[in-house]
Amino acid sequence: MPATDPSSPVQPVQPDQPDLMQALRRWEEAGGTWQVAARTSGSVTVALLRCDGGEEVDRLSSHDPQAVQALAGRTGSEEGPLVS
């Protein structure tokens, strides 16, 4: 996994932290995009991508049921911004 840039607007989310959705919203607001990299019935992992070419810069995972439900059926930010 790539190292996180300390100047990044998004800091790493540890597994099981419920603030994945907040981190994704901040990433979108900073101009980045994201894609769901892995999904199970109880977890989701999202790849954070640069806005200038899609290079993966980090991955965030969560077992939070609200995050899993909010991302159900979505493949990434190209489907539109997250609803607050």
mmCIF file of the N, C-alpha and C atoms, coordinates in Angstrom:
data_MODEL
# 
_entry.id   MODEL 
# 
loop_
_atom_site.group_PDB 
_atom_site.id 
_atom_site.type_symbol 
_atom_site.label_atom_id 
_atom_site.label_alt_id 
_atom_site.label_comp_id 
_atom_site.label_asym_id 
_atom_site.label_entity_id 
_atom_site.label_seq_id 
_atom_site.pdbx_PDB_ins_code 
_atom_site.Cartn_x 
_atom_site.Cartn_y 
_atom_site.Cartn_z 
_atom_site.occupancy 
_atom_site.B_iso_or_equiv 
_atom_site.pdbx_formal_charge 
_atom_site.auth_seq_id 
_atom_site.auth_comp_id 
_atom_site.auth_asym_id 
_atom_site.auth_atom_id 
_atom_site.pdbx_PDB_model_num 
ATOM 1   N N  . MET A 1 1  ? 0.846   -1.174 0.000   1.00 0.00 ? 1  MET A N  1 
ATOM 2   C CA . MET A 1 1  ? 0.000   0.000  0.000   1.00 0.00 ? 1  MET A CA 1 
ATOM 3   C C  . MET A 1 1  ? 0.889   1.232  0.000   1.00 0.00 ? 1  MET A C  1 
ATOM 4   N N  . PRO A 1 2  ? 0.562   2.217  -0.836  1.00 0.00 ? 2  PRO A N  1 
ATOM 5   C CA . PRO A 1 2  ? 1.369   3.422  -0.902  1.00 0.00 ? 2  PRO A CA 1 
ATOM 6   C C  . PRO A 1 2  ? 1.310   4.201  0.404   1.00 0.00 ? 2  PRO A C  1 
ATOM 7   N N  . ALA A 1 3  ? 2.392   4.923  0.677   1.00 0.00 ? 3  ALA A N  1 
ATOM 8   C CA . ALA A 1 3  ? 2.427   5.771  1.865   1.00 0.00 ? 3  ALA A CA 1 
ATOM 9   C C  . ALA A 1 3  ? 1.510   6.966  1.655   1.00 0.00 ? 3  ALA A C  1 
ATOM 10  N N  . THR A 1 4  ? 0.916   7.440  2.722   1.00 0.00 ? 4  THR A N  1 
ATOM 11  C CA . THR A 1 4  ? 0.035   8.594  2.648   1.00 0.00 ? 4  THR A CA 1 
ATOM 12  C C  . THR A 1 4  ? 0.855   9.876  2.727   1.00 0.00 ? 4  THR A C  1 
ATOM 13  N N  . ASP A 1 5  ? 0.566   10.802 1.848   1.00 0.00 ? 5  ASP A N  1 
ATOM 14  C CA . ASP A 1 5  ? 1.229   12.101 1.839   1.00 0.00 ? 5  ASP A CA 1 
ATOM 15  C C  . ASP A 1 5  ? 0.738   12.901 3.039   1.00 0.00 ? 5  ASP A C  1 
ATOM 16  N N  . PRO A 1 6  ? 1.640   13.375 3.914   1.00 0.00 ? 6  PRO A N  1 
ATOM 17  C CA . PRO A 1 6  ? 1.207   14.120 5.092   1.00 0.00 ? 6  PRO A CA 1 
ATOM 18  C C  . PRO A 1 6  ? 0.446   15.395 4.752   1.00 0.00 ? 6  PRO A C  1 
ATOM 19  N N  . SER A 1 7  ? 0.619   15.938 3.537   1.00 0.00 ? 7  SER A N  1 
ATOM 20  C CA . SER A 1 7  ? -0.109  17.143 3.153   1.00 0.00 ? 7  SER A CA 1 
ATOM 21  C C  . SER A 1 7  ? -1.484  16.818 2.558   1.00 0.00 ? 7  SER A C  1 
ATOM 22  N N  . SER A 1 8  ? -1.799  15.548 2.436   1.00 0.00 ? 8  SER A N  1 
ATOM 23  C CA . SER A 1 8  ? -3.080  15.128 1.880   1.00 0.00 ? 8  SER A CA 1 
ATOM 24  C C  . SER A 1 8  ? -4.228  15.612 2.761   1.00 0.00 ? 8  SER A C  1 
ATOM 25  N N  . PRO A 1 9  ? -5.356  16.019 2.141   1.00 0.00 ? 9  PRO A N  1 
ATOM 26  C CA . PRO A 1 9  ? -6.509  16.448 2.937   1.00 0.00 ? 9  PRO A CA 1 
ATOM 27  C C  . PRO A 1 9  ? -7.189  15.280 3.645   1.00 0.00 ? 9  PRO A C  1 
ATOM 28  N N  . VAL A 1 10 ? -6.833  14.083 3.264   1.00 0.00 ? 10 VAL A N  1 
ATOM 29  C CA . VAL A 1 10 ? -7.429  12.897 3.880   1.00 0.00 ? 10 VAL A CA 1 
ATOM 30  C C  . VAL A 1 10 ? -6.345  12.125 4.589   1.00 0.00 ? 10 VAL A C  1 
ATOM 31  N N  . GLN A 1 11 ? -6.549  11.850 5.828   1.00 0.00 ? 11 GLN A N  1 
ATOM 32  C CA . GLN A 1 11 ? -5.617  11.030 6.590   1.00 0.00 ? 11 GLN A CA 1 
ATOM 33  C C  . GLN A 1 11 ? -6.156  9.614  6.643   1.00 0.00 ? 11 GLN A C  1 
ATOM 34  N N  . PRO A 1 12 ? -5.293  8.619  6.850   1.00 0.00 ? 12 PRO A N  1 
ATOM 35  C CA . PRO A 1 12 ? -5.729  7.228  6.799   1.00 0.00 ? 12 PRO A CA 1 
ATOM 36  C C  . PRO A 1 12 ? -6.846  6.925  7.788   1.00 0.00 ? 12 PRO A C  1 
ATOM 37  N N  . VAL A 1 13 ? -7.749  6.081  7.349   1.00 0.00 ? 13 VAL A N  1 
ATOM 38  C CA . VAL A 1 13 ? -8.817  5.577  8.211   1.00 0.00 ? 13 VAL A CA 1 
ATOM 39  C C  . VAL A 1 13 ? -8.424  4.163  8.595   1.00 0.00 ? 13 VAL A C  1 
ATOM 40  N N  . GLN A 1 14 ? -8.377  3.898  9.853   1.00 0.00 ? 14 GLN A N  1 
ATOM 41  C CA . GLN A 1 14 ? -8.056  2.557  10.315  1.00 0.00 ? 14 GLN A CA 1 
ATOM 42  C C  . GLN A 1 14 ? -9.269  1.661  10.105  1.00 0.00 ? 14 GLN A C  1 
ATOM 43  N N  . PRO A 1 15 ? -9.053  0.373  9.835   1.00 0.00 ? 15 PRO A N  1 
ATOM 44  C CA . PRO A 1 15 ? -10.194 -0.525 9.685   1.00 0.00 ? 15 PRO A CA 1 
ATOM 45  C C  . PRO A 1 15 ? -11.126 -0.408 10.880  1.00 0.00 ? 15 PRO A C  1 
ATOM 46  N N  . ASP A 1 16 ? -12.399 -0.462 10.600  1.00 0.00 ? 16 ASP A N  1 
ATOM 47  C CA . ASP A 1 16 ? -13.482 -0.416 11.590  1.00 0.00 ? 16 ASP A CA 1 
ATOM 48  C C  . ASP A 1 16 ? -13.773 0.989  12.109  1.00 0.00 ? 16 ASP A C  1 
ATOM 49  N N  . GLN A 1 17 ? -13.090 2.012  11.631  1.00 0.00 ? 17 GLN A N  1 
ATOM 50  C CA . GLN A 1 17 ? -13.472 3.357  12.026  1.00 0.00 ? 17 GLN A CA 1 
ATOM 51  C C  . GLN A 1 17 ? -14.678 3.775  11.196  1.00 0.00 ? 17 GLN A C  1 
ATOM 52  N N  . PRO A 1 18 ? -15.687 4.367  11.827  1.00 0.00 ? 18 PRO A N  1 
ATOM 53  C CA . PRO A 1 18 ? -16.914 4.685  11.105  1.00 0.00 ? 18 PRO A CA 1 
ATOM 54  C C  . PRO A 1 18 ? -16.852 5.945  10.255  1.00 0.00 ? 18 PRO A C  1 
ATOM 55  N N  . ASP A 1 19 ? -15.699 6.584  10.092  1.00 0.00 ? 19 ASP A N  1 
ATOM 56  C CA . ASP A 1 19 ? -15.666 7.834  9.342   1.00 0.00 ? 19 ASP A CA 1 
ATOM 57  C C  . ASP A 1 19 ? -15.155 7.695  7.910   1.00 0.00 ? 19 ASP A C  1 
ATOM 58  N N  . LEU A 1 20 ? -15.290 6.529  7.315   1.00 0.00 ? 20 LEU A N  1 
ATOM 59  C CA . LEU A 1 20 ? -14.896 6.333  5.915   1.00 0.00 ? 20 LEU A CA 1 
ATOM 60  C C  . LEU A 1 20 ? -15.636 7.298  5.009   1.00 0.00 ? 20 LEU A C  1 
ATOM 61  N N  . MET A 1 21 ? -16.925 7.467  5.217   1.00 0.00 ? 21 MET A N  1 
ATOM 62  C CA . MET A 1 21 ? -17.713 8.325  4.337   1.00 0.00 ? 21 MET A CA 1 
ATOM 63  C C  . MET A 1 21 ? -17.253 9.780  4.442   1.00 0.00 ? 21 MET A C  1 
ATOM 64  N N  . GLN A 1 22 ? -16.923 10.227 5.624   1.00 0.00 ? 22 GLN A N  1 
ATOM 65  C CA . GLN A 1 22 ? -16.415 11.585 5.795   1.00 0.00 ? 22 GLN A CA 1 
ATOM 66  C C  . GLN A 1 22 ? -15.087 11.741 5.054   1.00 0.00 ? 22 GLN A C  1 
ATOM 67  N N  . ALA A 1 23 ? -14.224 10.742 5.148   1.00 0.00 ? 23 ALA A N  1 
ATOM 68  C CA . ALA A 1 23 ? -12.942 10.788 4.442   1.00 0.00 ? 23 ALA A CA 1 
ATOM 69  C C  . ALA A 1 23 ? -13.155 10.840 2.930   1.00 0.00 ? 23 ALA A C  1 
ATOM 70  N N  . LEU A 1 24 ? -14.111 10.081 2.417   1.00 0.00 ? 24 LEU A N  1 
ATOM 71  C CA . LEU A 1 24 ? -14.384 10.094 0.976   1.00 0.00 ? 24 LEU A CA 1 
ATOM 72  C C  . LEU A 1 24 ? -14.930 11.449 0.534   1.00 0.00 ? 24 LEU A C  1 
ATOM 73  N N  . ARG A 1 25 ? -15.794 12.044 1.349   1.00 0.00 ? 25 ARG A N  1 
ATOM 74  C CA . ARG A 1 25 ? -16.318 13.371 1.006   1.00 0.00 ? 25 ARG A CA 1 
ATOM 75  C C  . ARG A 1 25 ? -15.188 14.404 0.951   1.00 0.00 ? 25 ARG A C  1 
ATOM 76  N N  . ARG A 1 26 ? -14.275 14.354 1.923   1.00 0.00 ? 26 ARG A N  1 
ATOM 77  C CA . ARG A 1 26 ? -13.137 15.292 1.916   1.00 0.00 ? 26 ARG A CA 1 
ATOM 78  C C  . ARG A 1 26 ? -12.274 15.059 0.678   1.00 0.00 ? 26 ARG A C  1 
ATOM 79  N N  . TRP A 1 27 ? -12.077 13.790 0.312   1.00 0.00 ? 27 TRP A N  1 
ATOM 80  C CA . TRP A 1 27 ? -11.266 13.461 -0.864  1.00 0.00 ? 27 TRP A CA 1 
ATOM 81  C C  . TRP A 1 27 ? -11.912 14.042 -2.121  1.00 0.00 ? 27 TRP A C  1 
ATOM 82  N N  . GLU A 1 28 ? -13.233 13.874 -2.258  1.00 0.00 ? 28 GLU A N  1 
ATOM 83  C CA . GLU A 1 28 ? -13.947 14.432 -3.405  1.00 0.00 ? 28 GLU A CA 1 
ATOM 84  C C  . GLU A 1 28 ? -13.840 15.955 -3.425  1.00 0.00 ? 28 GLU A C  1 
ATOM 85  N N  . GLU A 1 29 ? -14.017 16.588 -2.263  1.00 0.00 ? 29 GLU A N  1 
ATOM 86  C CA . GLU A 1 29 ? -13.943 18.052 -2.186  1.00 0.00 ? 29 GLU A CA 1 
ATOM 87  C C  . GLU A 1 29 ? -12.567 18.572 -2.590  1.00 0.00 ? 29 GLU A C  1 
ATOM 88  N N  . ALA A 1 30 ? -11.527 17.761 -2.363  1.00 0.00 ? 30 ALA A N  1 
ATOM 89  C CA . ALA A 1 30 ? -10.159 18.144 -2.737  1.00 0.00 ? 30 ALA A CA 1 
ATOM 90  C C  . ALA A 1 30 ? -9.878  17.855 -4.208  1.00 0.00 ? 30 ALA A C  1 
ATOM 91  N N  . GLY A 1 31 ? -10.842 17.258 -4.912  1.00 0.00 ? 31 GLY A N  1 
ATOM 92  C CA . GLY A 1 31 ? -10.681 17.002 -6.338  1.00 0.00 ? 31 GLY A CA 1 
ATOM 93  C C  . GLY A 1 31 ? -10.285 15.584 -6.699  1.00 0.00 ? 31 GLY A C  1 
ATOM 94  N N  . GLY A 1 32 ? -10.090 14.729 -5.707  1.00 0.00 ? 32 GLY A N  1 
ATOM 95  C CA . GLY A 1 32 ? -9.722  13.340 -5.969  1.00 0.00 ? 32 GLY A CA 1 
ATOM 96  C C  . GLY A 1 32 ? -10.925 12.494 -6.346  1.00 0.00 ? 32 GLY A C  1 
ATOM 97  N N  . THR A 1 33 ? -10.640 11.343 -6.886  1.00 0.00 ? 33 THR A N  1 
ATOM 98  C CA . THR A 1 33 ? -11.688 10.375 -7.205  1.00 0.00 ? 33 THR A CA 1 
ATOM 99  C C  . THR A 1 33 ? -11.408 9.100  -6.421  1.00 0.00 ? 33 THR A C  1 
ATOM 100 N N  . TRP A 1 34 ? -12.357 8.180  -6.427  1.00 0.00 ? 34 TRP A N  1 
ATOM 101 C CA . TRP A 1 34 ? -12.189 6.927  -5.693  1.00 0.00 ? 34 TRP A CA 1 
ATOM 102 C C  . TRP A 1 34 ? -12.936 5.810  -6.400  1.00 0.00 ? 34 TRP A C  1 
ATOM 103 N N  . GLN A 1 35 ? -12.511 4.580  -6.109  1.00 0.00 ? 35 GLN A N  1 
ATOM 104 C CA . GLN A 1 35 ? -13.166 3.380  -6.650  1.00 0.00 ? 35 GLN A CA 1 
ATOM 105 C C  . GLN A 1 35 ? -13.257 2.345  -5.545  1.00 0.00 ? 35 GLN A C  1 
ATOM 106 N N  . VAL A 1 36 ? -14.340 1.598  -5.556  1.00 0.00 ? 36 VAL A N  1 
ATOM 107 C CA . VAL A 1 36 ? -14.448 0.468  -4.634  1.00 0.00 ? 36 VAL A CA 1 
ATOM 108 C C  . VAL A 1 36 ? -13.481 -0.593 -5.126  1.00 0.00 ? 36 VAL A C  1 
ATOM 109 N N  . ALA A 1 37 ? -12.540 -0.990 -4.265  1.00 0.00 ? 37 ALA A N  1 
ATOM 110 C CA . ALA A 1 37 ? -11.512 -1.963 -4.631  1.00 0.00 ? 37 ALA A CA 1 
ATOM 111 C C  . ALA A 1 37 ? -11.892 -3.369 -4.202  1.00 0.00 ? 37 ALA A C  1 
ATOM 112 N N  . ALA A 1 38 ? -12.656 -3.483 -3.121  1.00 0.00 ? 38 ALA A N  1 
ATOM 113 C CA . ALA A 1 38 ? -13.087 -4.791 -2.617  1.00 0.00 ? 38 ALA A CA 1 
ATOM 114 C C  . ALA A 1 38 ? -14.335 -4.600 -1.780  1.00 0.00 ? 38 ALA A C  1 
ATOM 115 N N  . ARG A 1 39 ? -15.162 -5.636 -1.782  1.00 0.00 ? 39 ARG A N  1 
ATOM 116 C CA . ARG A 1 39 ? -16.407 -5.557 -1.035  1.00 0.00 ? 39 ARG A CA 1 
ATOM 117 C C  . ARG A 1 39 ? -16.775 -6.956 -0.568  1.00 0.00 ? 39 ARG A C  1 
ATOM 118 N N  . THR A 1 40 ? -17.223 -7.065 0.676   1.00 0.00 ? 40 THR A N  1 
ATOM 119 C CA . THR A 1 40 ? -17.827 -8.293 1.188   1.00 0.00 ? 40 THR A CA 1 
ATOM 120 C C  . THR A 1 40 ? -19.165 -7.894 1.778   1.00 0.00 ? 40 THR A C  1 
ATOM 121 N N  . SER A 1 41 ? -19.882 -8.849 2.331   1.00 0.00 ? 41 SER A N  1 
ATOM 122 C CA . SER A 1 41 ? -21.167 -8.506 2.922   1.00 0.00 ? 41 SER A CA 1 
ATOM 123 C C  . SER A 1 41 ? -21.017 -7.617 4.155   1.00 0.00 ? 41 SER A C  1 
ATOM 124 N N  . GLY A 1 42 ? -19.830 -7.600 4.757   1.00 0.00 ? 42 GLY A N  1 
ATOM 125 C CA . GLY A 1 42 ? -19.646 -6.825 5.976   1.00 0.00 ? 42 GLY A CA 1 
ATOM 126 C C  . GLY A 1 42 ? -18.533 -5.801 5.943   1.00 0.00 ? 42 GLY A C  1 
ATOM 127 N N  . SER A 1 43 ? -17.928 -5.579 4.782   1.00 0.00 ? 43 SER A N  1 
ATOM 128 C CA . SER A 1 43 ? -16.851 -4.588 4.713   1.00 0.00 ? 43 SER A CA 1 
ATOM 129 C C  . SER A 1 43 ? -16.722 -4.029 3.307   1.00 0.00 ? 43 SER A C  1 
ATOM 130 N N  . VAL A 1 44 ? -16.027 -2.900 3.229   1.00 0.00 ? 44 VAL A N  1 
ATOM 131 C CA . VAL A 1 44 ? -15.752 -2.275 1.941   1.00 0.00 ? 44 VAL A CA 1 
ATOM 132 C C  . VAL A 1 44 ? -14.356 -1.663 2.001   1.00 0.00 ? 44 VAL A C  1 
ATOM 133 N N  . THR A 1 45 ? -13.626 -1.775 0.891   1.00 0.00 ? 45 THR A N  1 
ATOM 134 C CA . THR A 1 45 ? -12.305 -1.153 0.752   1.00 0.00 ? 45 THR A CA 1 
ATOM 135 C C  . THR A 1 45 ? -12.357 -0.256 -0.468  1.00 0.00 ? 45 THR A C  1 
ATOM 136 N N  . VAL A 1 46 ? -11.890 0.970  -0.295  1.00 0.00 ? 46 VAL A N  1 
ATOM 137 C CA . VAL A 1 46 ? -11.956 1.978  -1.347  1.00 0.00 ? 46 VAL A CA 1 
ATOM 138 C C  . VAL A 1 46 ? -10.542 2.444  -1.686  1.00 0.00 ? 46 VAL A C  1 
ATOM 139 N N  . ALA A 1 47 ? -10.242 2.532  -2.979  1.00 0.00 ? 47 ALA A N  1 
ATOM 140 C CA . ALA A 1 47 ? -8.970  3.072  -3.451  1.00 0.00 ? 47 ALA A CA 1 
ATOM 141 C C  . ALA A 1 47 ? -9.141  4.561  -3.708  1.00 0.00 ? 47 ALA A C  1 
ATOM 142 N N  . LEU A 1 48 ? -8.273  5.379  -3.111  1.00 0.00 ? 48 LEU A N  1 
ATOM 143 C CA . LEU A 1 48 ? -8.261  6.816  -3.361  1.00 0.00 ? 48 LEU A CA 1 
ATOM 144 C C  . LEU A 1 48 ? -7.350  7.077  -4.552  1.00 0.00 ? 48 LEU A C  1 
ATOM 145 N N  . LEU A 1 49 ? -7.867  7.839  -5.522  1.00 0.00 ? 49 LEU A N  1 
ATOM 146 C CA . LEU A 1 49 ? -7.151  8.081  -6.771  1.00 0.00 ? 49 LEU A CA 1 
ATOM 147 C C  . LEU A 1 49 ? -6.876  9.571  -6.956  1.00 0.00 ? 49 LEU A C  1 
ATOM 148 N N  . ARG A 1 50 ? -5.731  9.858  -7.551  1.00 0.00 ? 50 ARG A N  1 
ATOM 149 C CA . ARG A 1 50 ? -5.386  11.251 -7.838  1.00 0.00 ? 50 ARG A CA 1 
ATOM 150 C C  . ARG A 1 50 ? -6.307  11.812 -8.902  1.00 0.00 ? 50 ARG A C  1 
ATOM 151 N N  . CYS A 1 51 ? -6.515  13.109 -8.865  1.00 0.00 ? 51 CYS A N  1 
ATOM 152 C CA . CYS A 1 51 ? -7.400  13.760 -9.834  1.00 0.00 ? 51 CYS A CA 1 
ATOM 153 C C  . CYS A 1 51 ? -6.734  13.954 -11.188 1.00 0.00 ? 51 CYS A C  1 
ATOM 154 N N  . ASP A 1 52 ? -5.409  13.819 -11.264 1.00 0.00 ? 52 ASP A N  1 
ATOM 155 C CA . ASP A 1 52 ? -4.695  14.119 -12.503 1.00 0.00 ? 52 ASP A CA 1 
ATOM 156 C C  . ASP A 1 52 ? -4.217  12.880 -13.249 1.00 0.00 ? 52 ASP A C  1 
ATOM 157 N N  . GLY A 1 53 ? -4.900  11.784 -13.092 1.00 0.00 ? 53 GLY A N  1 
ATOM 158 C CA . GLY A 1 53 ? -4.498  10.609 -13.841 1.00 0.00 ? 53 GLY A CA 1 
ATOM 159 C C  . GLY A 1 53 ? -4.957  9.304  -13.232 1.00 0.00 ? 53 GLY A C  1 
ATOM 160 N N  . GLY A 1 54 ? -5.553  9.374  -12.082 1.00 0.00 ? 54 GLY A N  1 
ATOM 161 C CA . GLY A 1 54 ? -6.114  8.180  -11.498 1.00 0.00 ? 54 GLY A CA 1 
ATOM 162 C C  . GLY A 1 54 ? -5.153  7.275  -10.772 1.00 0.00 ? 54 GLY A C  1 
ATOM 163 N N  . GLU A 1 55 ? -3.926  7.727  -10.507 1.00 0.00 ? 55 GLU A N  1 
ATOM 164 C CA . GLU A 1 55 ? -2.967  6.905  -9.773  1.00 0.00 ? 55 GLU A CA 1 
ATOM 165 C C  . GLU A 1 55 ? -3.488  6.671  -8.354  1.00 0.00 ? 55 GLU A C  1 
ATOM 166 N N  . GLU A 1 56 ? -3.439  5.420  -7.904  1.00 0.00 ? 56 GLU A N  1 
ATOM 167 C CA . GLU A 1 56 ? -3.882  5.093  -6.547  1.00 0.00 ? 56 GLU A CA 1 
ATOM 168 C C  . GLU A 1 56 ? -2.860  5.615  -5.542  1.00 0.00 ? 56 GLU A C  1 
ATOM 169 N N  . VAL A 1 57 ? -3.355  6.344  -4.549  1.00 0.00 ? 57 VAL A N  1 
ATOM 170 C CA . VAL A 1 57 ? -2.469  6.891  -3.530  1.00 0.00 ? 57 VAL A CA 1 
ATOM 171 C C  . VAL A 1 57 ? -2.692  6.274  -2.152  1.00 0.00 ? 57 VAL A C  1 
ATOM 172 N N  . ASP A 1 58 ? -3.830  5.641  -1.946  1.00 0.00 ? 58 ASP A N  1 
ATOM 173 C CA . ASP A 1 58 ? -4.107  5.027  -0.650  1.00 0.00 ? 58 ASP A CA 1 
ATOM 174 C C  . ASP A 1 58 ? -5.341  4.154  -0.768  1.00 0.00 ? 58 ASP A C  1 
ATOM 175 N N  . ARG A 1 59 ? -5.554  3.326  0.256   1.00 0.00 ? 59 ARG A N  1 
ATOM 176 C CA . ARG A 1 59 ? -6.771  2.519  0.375   1.00 0.00 ? 59 ARG A CA 1 
ATOM 177 C C  . ARG A 1 59 ? -7.326  2.684  1.775   1.00 0.00 ? 59 ARG A C  1 
ATOM 178 N N  . LEU A 1 60 ? -8.644  2.790  1.851   1.00 0.00 ? 60 LEU A N  1 
ATOM 179 C CA . LEU A 1 60 ? -9.331  2.900  3.128   1.00 0.00 ? 60 LEU A CA 1 
ATOM 180 C C  . LEU A 1 60 ? -10.315 1.743  3.230   1.00 0.00 ? 60 LEU A C  1 
ATOM 181 N N  . SER A 1 61 ? -10.408 1.148  4.408   1.00 0.00 ? 61 SER A N  1 
ATOM 182 C CA . SER A 1 61 ? -11.319 0.020  4.627   1.00 0.00 ? 61 SER A CA 1 
ATOM 183 C C  . SER A 1 61 ? -12.206 0.312  5.818   1.00 0.00 ? 61 SER A C  1 
ATOM 184 N N  . SER A 1 62 ? -13.404 -0.256 5.782   1.00 0.00 ? 62 SER A N  1 
ATOM 185 C CA . SER A 1 62 ? -14.327 -0.089 6.897   1.00 0.00 ? 62 SER A CA 1 
ATOM 186 C C  . SER A 1 62 ? -15.242 -1.300 6.998   1.00 0.00 ? 62 SER A C  1 
ATOM 187 N N  . HIS A 1 63 ? -15.567 -1.632 8.241   1.00 0.00 ? 63 HIS A N  1 
ATOM 188 C CA . HIS A 1 63 ? -16.585 -2.641 8.539   1.00 0.00 ? 63 HIS A CA 1 
ATOM 189 C C  . HIS A 1 63 ? -17.852 -1.975 9.066   1.00 0.00 ? 63 HIS A C  1 
ATOM 190 N N  . ASP A 1 64 ? -17.891 -0.646 9.012   1.00 0.00 ? 64 ASP A N  1 
ATOM 191 C CA . ASP A 1 64 ? -19.035 0.107  9.501   1.00 0.00 ? 64 ASP A CA 1 
ATOM 192 C C  . ASP A 1 64 ? -20.249 -0.196 8.617   1.00 0.00 ? 64 ASP A C  1 
ATOM 193 N N  . PRO A 1 65 ? -21.340 -0.697 9.190   1.00 0.00 ? 65 PRO A N  1 
ATOM 194 C CA . PRO A 1 65 ? -22.521 -1.044 8.390   1.00 0.00 ? 65 PRO A CA 1 
ATOM 195 C C  . PRO A 1 65 ? -23.081 0.134  7.592   1.00 0.00 ? 65 PRO A C  1 
ATOM 196 N N  . GLN A 1 66 ? -22.992 1.347  8.125   1.00 0.00 ? 66 GLN A N  1 
ATOM 197 C CA . GLN A 1 66 ? -23.497 2.506  7.388   1.00 0.00 ? 66 GLN A CA 1 
ATOM 198 C C  . GLN A 1 66 ? -22.664 2.775  6.144   1.00 0.00 ? 66 GLN A C  1 
ATOM 199 N N  . ALA A 1 67 ? -21.347 2.626  6.235   1.00 0.00 ? 67 ALA A N  1 
ATOM 200 C CA . ALA A 1 67 ? -20.484 2.823  5.067   1.00 0.00 ? 67 ALA A CA 1 
ATOM 201 C C  . ALA A 1 67 ? -20.721 1.714  4.041   1.00 0.00 ? 67 ALA A C  1 
ATOM 202 N N  . VAL A 1 68 ? -20.826 0.478  4.509   1.00 0.00 ? 68 VAL A N  1 
ATOM 203 C CA . VAL A 1 68 ? -21.079 -0.651 3.599   1.00 0.00 ? 68 VAL A CA 1 
ATOM 204 C C  . VAL A 1 68 ? -22.388 -0.427 2.850   1.00 0.00 ? 68 VAL A C  1 
ATOM 205 N N  . GLN A 1 69 ? -23.418 0.004  3.568   1.00 0.00 ? 69 GLN A N  1 
ATOM 206 C CA . GLN A 1 69 ? -24.721 0.244  2.940   1.00 0.00 ? 69 GLN A CA 1 
ATOM 207 C C  . GLN A 1 69 ? -24.672 1.439  1.985   1.00 0.00 ? 69 GLN A C  1 
ATOM 208 N N  . ALA A 1 70 ? -24.003 2.517  2.396   1.00 0.00 ? 70 ALA A N  1 
ATOM 209 C CA . ALA A 1 70 ? -23.936 3.717  1.557   1.00 0.00 ? 70 ALA A CA 1 
ATOM 210 C C  . ALA A 1 70 ? -23.219 3.452  0.230   1.00 0.00 ? 70 ALA A C  1 
ATOM 211 N N  . LEU A 1 71 ? -22.264 2.530  0.235   1.00 0.00 ? 71 LEU A N  1 
ATOM 212 C CA . LEU A 1 71 ? -21.506 2.232  -0.983  1.00 0.00 ? 71 LEU A CA 1 
ATOM 213 C C  . LEU A 1 71 ? -22.035 1.019  -1.740  1.00 0.00 ? 71 LEU A C  1 
ATOM 214 N N  . ALA A 1 72 ? -23.078 0.387  -1.216  1.00 0.00 ? 72 ALA A N  1 
ATOM 215 C CA . ALA A 1 72 ? -23.665 -0.779 -1.892  1.00 0.00 ? 72 ALA A CA 1 
ATOM 216 C C  . ALA A 1 72 ? -24.131 -0.379 -3.290  1.00 0.00 ? 72 ALA A C  1 
ATOM 217 N N  . GLY A 1 73 ? -23.717 -1.127 -4.275  1.00 0.00 ? 73 GLY A N  1 
ATOM 218 C CA . GLY A 1 73 ? -24.118 -0.857 -5.649  1.00 0.00 ? 73 GLY A CA 1 
ATOM 219 C C  . GLY A 1 73 ? -23.283 0.201  -6.358  1.00 0.00 ? 73 GLY A C  1 
ATOM 220 N N  . ARG A 1 74 ? -22.429 0.890  -5.644  1.00 0.00 ? 74 ARG A N  1 
ATOM 221 C CA . ARG A 1 74 ? -21.574 1.906  -6.270  1.00 0.00 ? 74 ARG A CA 1 
ATOM 222 C C  . ARG A 1 74 ? -20.226 1.294  -6.603  1.00 0.00 ? 74 ARG A C  1 
ATOM 223 N N  . THR A 1 75 ? -19.649 1.757  -7.702  1.00 0.00 ? 75 THR A N  1 
ATOM 224 C CA . THR A 1 75 ? -18.303 1.306  -8.064  1.00 0.00 ? 75 THR A CA 1 
ATOM 225 C C  . THR A 1 75 ? -17.273 2.396  -7.851  1.00 0.00 ? 75 THR A C  1 
ATOM 226 N N  . GLY A 1 76 ? -17.722 3.653  -7.751  1.00 0.00 ? 76 GLY A N  1 
ATOM 227 C CA . GLY A 1 76 ? -16.776 4.734  -7.540  1.00 0.00 ? 76 GLY A CA 1 
ATOM 228 C C  . GLY A 1 76 ? -17.398 6.099  -7.653  1.00 0.00 ? 76 GLY A C  1 
ATOM 229 N N  . SER A 1 77 ? -16.559 7.107  -7.555  1.00 0.00 ? 77 SER A N  1 
ATOM 230 C CA . SER A 1 77 ? -17.021 8.487  -7.558  1.00 0.00 ? 77 SER A CA 1 
ATOM 231 C C  . SER A 1 77 ? -17.506 8.945  -8.937  1.00 0.00 ? 77 SER A C  1 
ATOM 232 N N  . GLU A 1 78 ? -17.185 8.199  -9.997  1.00 0.00 ? 78 GLU A N  1 
ATOM 233 C CA . GLU A 1 78 ? -17.659 8.590  -11.323 1.00 0.00 ? 78 GLU A CA 1 
ATOM 234 C C  . GLU A 1 78 ? -19.173 8.522  -11.425 1.00 0.00 ? 78 GLU A C  1 
ATOM 235 N N  . GLU A 1 79 ? -19.827 7.880  -10.444 1.00 0.00 ? 79 GLU A N  1 
ATOM 236 C CA . GLU A 1 79 ? -21.287 7.782  -10.438 1.00 0.00 ? 79 GLU A CA 1 
ATOM 237 C C  . GLU A 1 79 ? -21.924 9.017  -9.798  1.00 0.00 ? 79 GLU A C  1 
ATOM 238 N N  . GLY A 1 80 ? -21.116 9.984  -9.432  1.00 0.00 ? 80 GLY A N  1 
ATOM 239 C CA . GLY A 1 80 ? -21.629 11.209 -8.828  1.00 0.00 ? 80 GLY A CA 1 
ATOM 240 C C  . GLY A 1 80 ? -21.142 11.338 -7.396  1.00 0.00 ? 80 GLY A C  1 
ATOM 241 N N  . PRO A 1 81 ? -21.205 12.552 -6.867  1.00 0.00 ? 81 PRO A N  1 
ATOM 242 C CA . PRO A 1 81 ? -20.703 12.773 -5.504  1.00 0.00 ? 81 PRO A CA 1 
ATOM 243 C C  . PRO A 1 81 ? -21.558 12.072 -4.465  1.00 0.00 ? 81 PRO A C  1 
ATOM 244 N N  . LEU A 1 82 ? -20.944 11.827 -3.324  1.00 0.00 ? 82 LEU A N  1 
ATOM 245 C CA . LEU A 1 82 ? -21.659 11.229 -2.202  1.00 0.00 ? 82 LEU A CA 1 
ATOM 246 C C  . LEU A 1 82 ? -22.642 12.247 -1.641  1.00 0.00 ? 82 LEU A C  1 
ATOM 247 N N  . VAL A 1 83 ? -23.767 11.771 -1.174  1.00 0.00 ? 83 VAL A N  1 
ATOM 248 C CA . VAL A 1 83 ? -24.777 12.628 -0.554  1.00 0.00 ? 83 VAL A CA 1 
ATOM 249 C C  . VAL A 1 83 ? -24.438 12.741 0.924   1.00 0.00 ? 83 VAL A C  1 
ATOM 250 N N  . SER A 1 84 ? -24.479 13.960 1.439   1.00 0.00 ? 84 SER A N  1 
ATOM 251 C CA . SER A 1 84 ? -24.164 14.180 2.865   1.00 0.00 ? 84 SER A CA 1 
ATOM 252 C C  . SER A 1 84 ? -25.230 13.597 3.753   1.00 0.00 ? 84 SER A C  1 
# 
